[in-house]
């Protein structure tokens, strides 16, 4: 679920029953143009309530074939 506000966007992924430990969720963004003169920044906060497991962040370049793990 994604909610738009004047300050930004809010997204939530439901992790309660009937999800299982092997389930995965993905949040994907549009492509950022890092070649323009303006600084490009992607910032987010997250909260994992309960026994969620783990969180990982990957990035894809425009020409990359494999995602790059960054966190």
N, C-alpha and C positions, 0 to 999 in steps of 0.2 A: 504494500500500500504506500503510495507517495502523495504527500500533501504539499501544495505550493503556498507560500506566504510571501509577503513583501521582503522578508529577511532571508529567504532561502527556501530550501526544501527539506521535508521530513520524510523518512522512509522507515518502515517497520517490517520485520520478517517474523512471522508467527512460528514459535518453536515448541508449543505445547502439544499434548496428545492430539492426534495419533502419530506425530513424527517419530522417527526412530534414530538411533545414534549414527546410522550410515547416511542419513539424509543430508543434502547440501542445498545451500541457497546462494544466489549470485546477485550482486548489484552491479550494473554496468552503466557507464557514462558515455556521453558523446565524445568524439575526438577533440582534444585540445590542441590548438595551433601554437606550438612553442617557438615558432620562428618569427613571430611578429615582434615589434618593438616594445609592446607592453609586457609586463611580467606575467607569467602564467603560473597560477597557483591552484591546486586542488586541495581543499581542506575538509576534514570531516571529524566528527566525534562519534563514539559508539559506546554502548552500554550492553553488557551481556549479563542478564539476570539469571541466577540459578546455575544448574549444571549444563552449560551450553556446549562445552567442548573447547574448540579452538577457533581462531580467526586468522585468516591469511590475506595478504594483499599482493596482487600481481598487476603488472602493467604490460601493455602491448604497444609496441611502436607501430607506425603506419605500415612499415614494410616487414616487420618481424613475423616469423612463423610460429614461434613459441613464446608464451607469456614469461615475463621475468619476475621472479619472486622478490619482493622488496621488503616484506615484513611478515 
